[in-house]
């Protein structure tokens, strides 16, 4: 059977390009997909007519789009779907096998990500309510209305939402999906090794009755990605620190980089640290440590080394498995060079005094770079740092990695820096107030809540509605 061809989608119209790339399964060298490539000129040309896609979406009520989302959720999770149009079709099992081949995620983790995305489809109404803080849907439909007895008006600030997506985890697609119900077209540049999830989401929407024009899908190189960023009025970009720094201060670009999420244990709870080891380890290792909401650092005022050792004893039990193993918890790296780079970065950091790899001590081996059936893994790693100033503290990698250190409770906020999610294990009202007031925390969990726990009526990272819409003052003379 020949490799599947993934085409371009130009505002709902399938387009197969003569310019293609091969996406290869790194474990056996076989071609997993042939993907059409969009050049920057094509993308710019299409964006010039993106207003037509917005009109198509706005012809539907928000309630109708929510009903379509629910139908699409069932199709995404259980349906056999074409990729955009016609042949070939893709079953859920086909999707899982393709994604596993090119991402390194085992089936069990892909299934969990599918269920997460399914929940976004099904709970879209609650998500929109959370993003808009309970704004009546008719306000989005008509642009005007009443909220809490006050006249309100909102209008779209974006002709489209551009997306430059990563390849590390399918779950990131949940961040852009509410744009559909908010009546904003999407222009997607997928990750090179992960065209599977955004194309399946789009296919499910279309099969459920969504207006095709709302979706554009442009596999492309860096120049094509730049065209998406330059052409869309609002853009979500995923990348590393360099990407974050590049777009810092640009209000039209929302950058989703390293999360630097953390678990912080207050003085009032730290003596009972054993009660929280499972919570911390879940925060670190869920989804094989590939999510921005995975904890990459732990702070406490005392017992730090004991906390790190207890974590290491638990996380060292996570080992490489076959891709279809029901208990697989560790993903392999599609790019073996990236795995080697991460391993070498940690080794260089350990040469600086004041850090120990406790997982290596427990395993009795410093080898964290492992091969299994031609797949490359980096074993879970817990680093104890005797100072928060050590170069390995507060680092983040695409596998279960965590650094642990001690500092005074009064210095927690100054020490930890910016964090996407912080789980603060404390009942100290003064400490909680300081964390609530802190501008360096995007999402705060108060109490014994893992960093990966998400309530769908709360914005995950930023507020997509406020990013895509603007509020205007409105007055009306009574007639």
C-alpha positions in Angstrom: 0.0 0.0 0.0 1.5 3.4 -1.0 2.1 6.1 1.7 -0.9 8.3 2.4 -0.8 11.7 0.8 -1.8 14.7 2.9 -2.9 17.6 0.8 -3.1 21.4 1.3 -6.5 22.8 2.2 -7.1 26.2 0.8 -10.2 27.6 2.6 -11.8 24.2 2.3 -10.6 23.3 -1.2 -8.2 20.4 -1.5 -5.0 21.1 -3.3 -2.2 18.6 -4.1 1.1 20.2 -4.8 3.9 19.0 -6.9 6.2 20.1 -4.1 6.1 17.4 -1.4 8.1 16.1 1.5 8.3 12.6 2.9 7.6 12.1 6.6 9.6 9.0 7.7 9.0 6.5 10.5 12.4 6.8 12.2 12.2 3.2 13.7 12.1 1.4 10.3 12.9 4.1 7.7 9.6 3.6 5.9 7.7 6.5 4.5 4.7 7.3 6.7 3.2 10.1 4.6 3.8 12.3 1.6 2.8 15.8 2.4 2.1 18.5 -0.1 4.0 21.7 0.6 2.5 25.2 0.3 4.9 28.0 -0.8 4.7 31.5 0.8 3.2 33.0 -2.4 0.3 30.6 -2.3 -0.4 31.3 1.4 -0.2 35.1 0.9 -2.6 34.9 -2.1 -5.1 32.9 -0.1 -5.0 35.1 2.9 -6.1 38.0 0.7 -9.5 36.3 0.4 -9.8 35.1 4.0 -12.7 37.5 4.7 -14.9 35.2 2.6 -14.2 32.4 5.1 -15.2 34.7 8.0 -18.5 35.5 6.3 -19.2 31.7 5.9 -18.7 31.1 9.6 -20.7 34.2 10.6 -23.7 32.9 8.7 -24.1 30.3 11.4 -25.3 30.9 15.0 -22.9 30.1 17.8 -25.4 27.5 19.0 -25.4 25.8 15.6 -21.5 25.7 15.7 -21.6 24.2 19.2 -23.9 21.4 17.9 -21.6 20.8 15.0 -18.7 20.6 17.4 -20.4 17.8 19.3 -21.0 15.8 16.2 -17.4 16.4 15.2 -16.2 15.1 18.5 -17.8 11.7 18.0 -16.4 11.5 14.5 -12.9 12.5 15.6 -12.8 9.9 18.3 -14.6 7.0 16.6 -15.1 7.8 12.9 -13.4 6.6 9.8 -12.8 9.9 8.0 -11.2 11.1 4.8 -8.3 13.5 5.1 -10.4 16.6 4.1 -12.0 15.0 1.1 -12.5 11.7 -0.8 -9.8 9.0 -0.5 -8.0 7.6 1.4 -10.0 7.3 4.6 -8.5 7.0 8.0 -9.9 5.0 11.0 -9.0 5.9 14.6 -6.5 3.0 14.5 -4.9 4.3 11.3 -4.5 7.7 12.9 -3.0 6.3 16.0 -0.5 4.2 14.1 0.5 7.1 11.9 1.0 9.5 14.8 2.9 6.9 16.8 5.2 6.3 13.9 6.2 9.9 13.4 6.0 11.3 17.0 7.2 8.5 19.1 4.1 8.6 21.4 2.9 5.1 22.4 -0.7 4.2 21.6 -1.9 4.6 25.2 -0.7 8.2 25.3 -2.2 9.0 21.9 -5.5 7.6 23.1 -5.4 9.9 26.2 -4.7 12.9 23.9 -7.6 11.9 21.6 -9.9 11.8 24.7 -8.7 15.3 25.7 -9.4 16.7 22.3 -12.8 14.9 22.3 -13.6 16.6 25.5 -12.9 20.0 23.9 -15.3 19.2 21.1 -18.0 18.1 23.5 -17.5 20.8 26.1 -17.1 23.6 23.7 -20.1 25.5 25.2 -18.6 25.4 28.7 -15.2 26.5 27.3 -16.7 29.4 25.4 -18.6 30.4 28.5 -15.4 30.4 30.5 -13.5 32.3 27.9 -16.2 35.0 27.6 -17.1 35.0 31.3 -20.6 34.0 30.6 -21.3 36.3 27.7 -24.6 35.4 26.1 -24.0 33.7 22.7 -26.3 36.1 20.9 -23.8 38.9 21.7 -21.3 37.0 19.5 -24.0 36.4 16.9 -25.1 40.0 16.6 -22.2 41.9 18.0 -24.5 43.6 20.6 -26.5 42.6 23.6 -26.8 42.7 27.4 -24.7 41.1 30.1 -25.6 41.7 33.8 -28.0 44.4 32.7 -25.3 46.3 31.0 -25.3 46.9 27.2 -22.2 45.3 25.6 -20.7 45.1 22.1 -17.9 43.0 20.8 -16.4 42.7 17.3 -13.7 40.4 15.8 -10.2 41.8 16.0 -8.9 39.2 13.6 -9.6 38.2 10.0 -8.3 34.8 11.0 -6.3 32.9 13.6 -3.0 31.8 12.3 -1.3 28.8 13.9 2.2 27.6 13.7 2.0 24.2 15.4 4.6 22.0 17.0 5.1 18.2 16.6 5.6 17.3 20.2 2.1 16.5 21.4 -1.4 16.3 19.7 -3.0 17.9 22.8 -1.8 21.4 21.9 -4.5 21.5 19.2 -7.1 21.9 21.9 -6.0 25.5 22.3 -7.1 26.7 18.8 -10.3 24.7 18.5 -12.6 27.2 20.3 -11.9 29.7 17.4 -14.4 27.7 15.3 -17.2 28.4 17.8 -16.1 32.0 18.0 -16.6 32.4 14.3 -12.9 33.0 13.4 -11.3 31.0 10.5 -8.1 29.2 11.2 -4.9 29.1 9.0 -2.8 26.2 10.2 0.8 25.5 9.5 1.2 22.0 11.1 4.3 20.6 12.7 6.5 18.7 10.2 6.1 15.3 11.9 2.5 15.9 13.1 0.1 16.8 10.3 -2.1 14.0 11.6 -4.0 15.6 14.4 -4.9 19.0 13.0 -6.0 17.4 9.7 -8.2 14.9 11.5 -9.8 17.6 13.6 -10.6 19.6 10.5 -11.9 16.5 8.7 -14.2 15.8 11.7 -15.5 19.4 11.7 -16.2 19.3 7.9 -17.9 15.8 8.1 -20.1 17.2 10.9 -21.4 20.0 8.7 -19.0 22.9 9.4 -18.4 25.4 6.6 -15.3 24.2 4.8 -14.2 27.7 4.1 -13.3 28.1 7.8 -10.3 25.9 7.5 -7.0 26.4 5.8 -4.1 23.9 6.2 -0.7 24.7 4.8 2.2 22.3 5.4 5.2 24.5 4.7 8.8 25.4 5.5 9.9 28.4 7.7 9.2 30.9 5.0 5.6 29.6 4.7 5.3 29.8 8.5 6.4 33.4 8.3 3.7 34.1 5.7 1.0 32.7 8.1 2.4 34.9 10.9 2.5 38.0 8.7 -0.8 37.5 7.0 -3.2 36.6 9.9 -4.4 39.4 12.2 -3.9 37.1 15.3 -1.4 34.2 15.5 -0.6 31.4 18.0 3.1 30.3 17.6 4.6 27.4 19.4 8.4 27.2 19.9 11.3 27.5 22.2 12.9 30.4 24.1 14.2 31.9 20.9 10.7 32.1 19.5 9.3 33.6 22.7 12.0 36.3 22.6 11.4 37.0 18.9 7.8 37.9 19.3 8.0 39.4 22.8 6.0 42.6 22.9 4.0 41.8 19.7 0.3 41.9 20.9 -0.9 40.2 17.7 1.2 37.1 18.3 0.6 34.8 21.3 3.7 32.7 21.9 3.4 29.3 23.5 6.9 28.3 24.6 8.3 26.4 27.5 5.9 26.4 30.4 8.4 26.2 33.3 5.5 24.9 35.4 6.2 24.1 39.0 5.1 22.5 42.2 5.8 24.7 45.3 5.4 23.3 48.8 4.8 25.8 51.6 6.2 25.6 55.1 2.9 24.5 56.6 2.8 21.3 54.4 6.4 20.4 53.7 6.8 18.1 56.7 4.2 15.9 55.1 5.9 15.9 51.7 5.5 12.1 51.3 1.7 12.8 50.9 2.5 14.8 47.7 5.0 12.6 45.9 2.4 11.0 43.7 0.9 14.4 42.8 4.4 15.8 41.9 5.3 12.7 39.8 2.1 12.9 37.9 2.7 16.6 37.2 6.2 15.7 35.9 5.6 12.5 33.9 2.0 12.6 32.5 2.0 12.6 28.7 5.7 11.6 28.9 6.6 15.1 30.0 5.8 16.7 26.6 3.3 19.3 27.7 3.9 22.8 28.8 1.8 22.1 31.9 4.2 19.4 33.0 6.1 20.4 36.1 9.8 20.9 35.4 10.8 22.2 38.8 9.9 21.7 42.5 10.5 24.3 45.3 10.4 23.7 49.0 12.0 25.4 52.0 13.3 22.1 53.5 13.4 18.4 52.9 14.3 19.2 49.3 16.8 16.4 48.8 14.4 13.9 50.4 11.6 15.0 48.2 13.9 14.6 45.1 15.0 11.1 46.2 11.4 10.0 46.8 10.5 11.3 43.3 13.5 9.6 41.8 12.5 6.3 43.3 9.1 6.5 41.7 10.1 8.0 38.3 13.0 5.6 37.8 10.5 2.8 37.5 9.3 4.3 34.2 11.1 2.4 31.4 10.8 2.2 27.6 8.1 -0.1 26.3 6.9 -1.3 23.0 4.7 1.3 21.3 1.5 -0.8 21.8 2.2 -1.7 25.4 -0.9 -1.0 27.6 1.3 0.5 30.4 3.6 2.5 28.2 4.4 5.9 29.8 7.4 7.0 28.0 7.6 8.4 24.4 10.5 7.9 22.1 12.2 10.7 20.1 11.5 10.8 16.4 14.7 12.8 16.1 17.5 10.8 17.7 19.8 13.8 17.4 17.5 15.8 19.6 17.5 13.1 22.2 21.3 13.0 22.1 21.5 16.8 22.4 19.2 16.8 25.5 21.3 14.0 27.1 24.5 15.9 26.5 23.1 19.2 27.8 22.2 17.5 31.1 25.7 15.9 31.3 27.4 19.2 30.8 25.2 20.7 33.5 26.1 18.0 35.9 29.7 19.0 35.6 28.9 22.1 37.5 29.1 21.6 41.3 26.0 21.3 43.3 23.8 18.9 41.3 23.1 15.1 41.3 21.1 12.9 39.0 19.2 10.9 41.6 17.5 8.7 39.1 20.9 7.6 37.7 22.0 6.7 41.3 18.9 4.6 41.8 19.3 2.8 38.4 23.0 2.3 39.1 23.8 3.7 35.6 24.4 7.2 34.2 23.0 6.0 30.8 19.8 7.9 30.3 19.9 7.6 26.4 18.4 4.2 25.6 17.6 2.4 22.3 14.7 -0.1 22.1 13.6 -1.7 18.8 15.3 1.1 16.8 13.5 3.8 18.9 15.4 6.3 21.0 14.4 7.2 24.5 15.6 9.5 27.3 14.9 8.0 30.7 13.1 10.1 33.3 15.5 12.3 35.2 15.3 13.9 38.6 18.1 16.4 39.4 18.7 17.6 42.9 20.3 21.1 42.9 21.7 22.5 46.1 21.0 26.0 44.9 18.3 27.5 42.6 21.1 29.2 40.8 22.5 25.9 39.4 22.3 25.8 35.6 20.2 22.7 35.7 17.5 24.2 37.9 14.3 25.4 36.1 15.3 23.8 32.8 12.7 22.2 30.6 13.0 19.3 28.1 10.6 17.1 26.1 10.7 14.2 28.4 10.0 13.6 32.2 12.7 15.9 33.6 12.5 17.8 36.9 14.9 19.7 39.1 14.4 20.2 42.8 15.8 22.8 45.1 15.4 24.6 48.4 14.9 28.2 49.2 13.2 30.3 51.9 9.4 30.5 51.6 9.8 34.3 51.4 11.9 33.9 48.3 9.7 31.5 46.4 8.3 34.0 44.0 11.7 35.7 43.4 13.3 32.4 42.8 10.9 30.6 40.5 10.5 33.1 37.6 7.7 33.0 35.0 5.5 29.9 35.2 2.6 28.8 33.0 1.2 26.7 35.9 2.1 26.6 39.6 0.6 24.1 42.0 1.0 25.7 45.4 0.6 23.1 48.2 -0.2 25.3 51.1 -3.0 26.6 53.3 -1.0 29.7 54.4 -3.4 32.6 53.5 -0.5 35.2 53.4 1.5 33.0 51.0 -1.6 32.3 48.9 -2.3 36.0 48.6 1.2 36.7 47.4 0.9 34.0 44.7 -2.5 35.2 43.7 -1.1 38.7 43.3 2.0 37.6 41.3 2.2 38.6 37.7 4.6 35.8 36.8 2.0 33.0 37.2 -0.4 32.3 34.4 -2.4 29.6 36.0 -2.5 28.9 39.8 -3.6 25.7 41.5 -4.1 26.2 45.2 -3.8 23.0 47.2 -2.9 19.4 46.3 -3.7 19.7 42.6 -1.3 18.4 39.9 -0.1 20.9 37.3 -1.7 18.9 34.5 -5.3 19.1 35.8 -7.3 21.4 33.6 -10.9 22.7 34.1 -12.3 23.4 30.6 -14.3 26.5 31.8 -11.0 28.2 32.7 -8.6 29.5 30.0 -5.7 27.1 29.7 -3.1 29.6 28.5 -4.2 33.2 27.9 -7.7 34.0 26.8 -8.5 33.2 23.2 -11.7 35.3 23.2 -10.0 38.4 24.5 -7.2 37.7 21.9 -9.7 37.4 19.0 -12.3 40.0 20.0 -12.4 43.6 21.1 -15.1 45.3 23.2 -16.5 48.6 22.1 -18.5 51.1 24.1 -22.1 51.3 23.0 -25.1 53.6 23.7 -28.5 53.6 22.2 -31.3 56.2 22.3 -34.5 54.7 23.5 -37.3 54.8 20.8 
